[in-house]
Every structure is written in C-alpha cells, then in structure tokens.
Amino acid sequence: MYWTLSRRAEQLTSSAIREILKVTERPEVISFAGGLPSPASFPVEAIEQACRRVFVDDPHGALQYGPTEGYGPLREWIAARHGVAAERVMLTTGSQQALDLLGKVLIDTGAPVLVETPTYLGALQAFSMFEPRYVSVASDDLGLVPEAMTPEVTRGARFLYAQPNFQNPTGRRMPVERRRALVETAQARGVLIVEDDPYGELSYDGTQLPSLLSMNPDGVVRLGTFSKVLAPGMRLGYLIAPPALLRKIAQAKQAADLHTPSFTQRVAYETVRDGLLDTHLPKIRALYAGQCQAMLDALGQHMPAGVHWNRPEGGMFIWMRLPDPLDASTVLQQAIERNVAYVPGAPFYANTTDPRTLRLAFVTVASERIRQGVAVLGDCLQQALAETAAAH
Ligand SMILES: Cc1ncc(COP(=O)(O)O)c(C=O)c1O
C-alpha cells in the first residue's frame, strides 16, 4: 500500500442514498429515492442567453479569477432579496460547500452540534468530517420543538442546524410562532442557528414565512442555493453571516477553492437580474404542486390502514411512517424486486433512528408512473403486513 488513510477518512462511509441510487439507474425502476429537482424546471433558454451575454459583455472578466466572497453584483442581488448588507453575503460552490465550511470553522472534535430529528443526511456527512457529538433536538410534525432547547440540551453547542421550510427529508414547514420561539430560545442560550433553506421558495401557494435570519441577523447564518430555482449543475449557493464570522469562513474558502467559479456566478446573475424568478418560480411551484397531489391521491387510494404520511405545502418530499412492526429497509428490498425504490428514514437520524420511516421524492416521476409506483408500494406493504400477521 502506498497510502495510509487519515483516521477521519477511515471513518467515512458511502451515503446510504448513493447505494440505493445505483439500483434506481435502471430505466424500469420507478424511483421515489432521488432528491433531484425536475429537469423540466430548468430555465434552459434563459441560461443559454445569459451565457451569450456574459461572453459578449465581459468574457475576460468572466474567465479570470475573482474575489473569494463572490461576484459583487450577485452578492448585491442576494443581499437586496434578504434585506441585508452585501458584506454579509458570500457565494459558495453549492450550499453543500457552505455546510462544509461551517463545519471547518465552528466544529472541534467532540463539540456538541444540535440537529433536528430527523435531519438532512448531507449535512450530517459534511459536519461528521469534523467529528462533532450530535445532539438530536426533539421535533414533531411542525419541526423543531423550541421547549426542547433546554440549558442541558444546548450546553456548549457550537450551533443548531435547522431547516424551517419543507425540510429534507420530512417536507414539514415550521409555523411562524414556533420560529420566533426558537430564535428567542437560541438567543437566550447564546446558540448560533444555521438556517438552511433550499426549498422555501417552492411553496405551492407562493406564501413565504419570515426567515430565522430576519428575526436575529447577528445570531443566524442563512444558507441558500440556486440549485432548486435554476439548476443544481451550476453548483451555486450562498451564505449570509455576521461580517466577523464571514471573514473567517472566507479564509477557509480560500484554502478550499479560492472562490466559486466566476463564469457561473456571472451567468446566474445575468439569468436572474431582470426578474426571471418572478415568472419562473410560479411555474416550478405549479409543476411540483401537481406532482405532489398525484402522489397524495395515489397514497390515499393504495396505502393500507395504519400507514401515515404528511401533506406538504411545498418542496419535494413526503414523509411516511409504517405501522409496527414493519421496517422500511426490509420493505425496500421487496419494493426494489418489483422495480420501485424510496429512501428509508434511518440514515436521516443523527442518533436514535426510527426504522419505520421513509422518504418519498415525487418531482422527477411523471404522474402516471407515480400512480403505478404507489400501487406497487401499497401491495408490498399489504403483503408485509399479512406476513407479520401470519407469523404471530
Ligand atoms: C437541505 C439541503 N441542504 C443543502 C443541499 C445542497 O444543495 P446544493 O449544494 O445543491 O446547494 C441540499 C440538496 O439537496 C439539501 O436538501
């Protein structure tokens, strides 16, 4: 062997979702497993025209190195949308990079990090590189429970990682009163909140609830992304942070990649600067609302008694809980044999898992296939329930 892995790398495991996605690449598989946005939502022509404008207007600038914090006009545009000063905004290479950078500058080995129950698997992957001790904060159908942020739970915590809008994986949205209570509690305990919000703009009726950032700009780092409103292949996200913390994150970003690609940032700016999102977002919302409804209708028709799921008001995910004693990982094996896939809930839990839960992603599957896939899933569950009844 020519190499010795770091202790950190030894501990890395492949994401459970990636393993499932390998199976779902077969065209006959109806996959509710992936978390990808629908390609039908990409504004291809607008992005193509933006590329041309960038090449005509300032090709050399777009092909040169740029500032670590990001392209000035795009920072200004993001700042204006959030009502903050541009010095608080940094462009990142996807919001996934923002998670990594926050891990780098905020987590020491063994330090407590507070997370929702369940939470985004990709955040756990990013933070785990820095070997925190996860503390799962009690959450219910409306999200984090502010009263669970007791002094014992929050002691020494480096931050709380929270997704208030259409959370990945549960699709739930936190009501305004709870947001206020959460921000006040975190403020009282001196805990920084990392607010990750890739899905907030995908509310089906267009309503936006106030961000956690707007409630305490000095105690919240907000992450956003162009992945779900333009296209994920651009790898363009951003963070909004108090200036002193942002300067530290900029040092970490310099070490990581110097800066996010100049070209992509300019293309994104040219794409959105004249208000494209005002006309484009309603199209994505209508598309996803229709897909969600198709799945909810099919679930209502095909699920056996005792199976529970939520009715998301936005985003890309439905969360399901199977009746005792079914296990979502076991049922998945049967579903895959019949060419239907989903992601079991277990990997989304930082500590104690709930093996009965699973996530259904519905935006990349056509409505007719959604109906077929849910019918098969219902059948698998009926069968699994019949088998467990016979065993008793
Ligand atoms: C909650 C959450 N945060 C961050 C990301 C990363 O997105 P990106 O790096 O494409 O901005 C995702 C992607 O699915 C996500 O669901």
The ligand as an SDF file (V2000), in Angstrom:
LIG
                    3D

 16 16  0  0  0  0  0  0  0  0999 V2000
  -31.3640   20.6410    2.9410 C   0  0  0  0  0  0  0  0  0  0  0  0
  -30.3340   20.7060    1.8830 C   0  0  0  0  0  0  0  0  0  0  0  0
  -29.2540   21.4730    2.0690 N   0  0  0  0  0  0  0  0  0  0  0  0
  -28.2840   21.5720    1.1410 C   0  0  0  0  0  0  0  0  0  0  0  0
  -28.3770   20.8690   -0.0400 C   0  0  0  0  0  0  0  0  0  0  0  0
  -27.2380   21.0030   -1.0250 C   0  0  0  0  0  0  0  0  0  0  0  0
  -27.6420   21.6800   -2.1560 O   0  0  0  0  0  0  0  0  0  0  0  0
  -26.6490   22.4140   -3.1430 P   0  0  0  0  0  0  0  0  0  0  0  0
  -25.2510   22.0830   -2.7340 O   0  0  0  0  0  0  0  0  0  0  0  0
  -27.0010   21.8910   -4.4830 O   0  0  0  0  0  0  0  0  0  0  0  0
  -26.9390   23.8720   -2.9890 O   0  0  0  0  0  0  0  0  0  0  0  0
  -29.4880   20.0690   -0.2950 C   0  0  0  0  0  0  0  0  0  0  0  0
  -29.5890   19.3020   -1.5500 C   0  0  0  0  0  0  0  0  0  0  0  0
  -30.4640   18.5360   -1.8010 O   0  0  0  0  0  0  0  0  0  0  0  0
  -30.4930   19.9820    0.7000 C   0  0  0  0  0  0  0  0  0  0  0  0
  -31.5850   19.2210    0.5380 O   0  0  0  0  0  0  0  0  0  0  0  0
  1  2  1  0
  2  3  1  0
  2 15  2  0
  3  4  2  0
  4  5  1  0
  5  6  1  0
  5 12  2  0
  6  7  1  0
  7  8  1  0
  8  9  2  0
  8 10  1  0
  8 11  1  0
 12 13  1  0
 12 15  1  0
 13 14  2  0
 15 16  1  0
M  END
$$$$
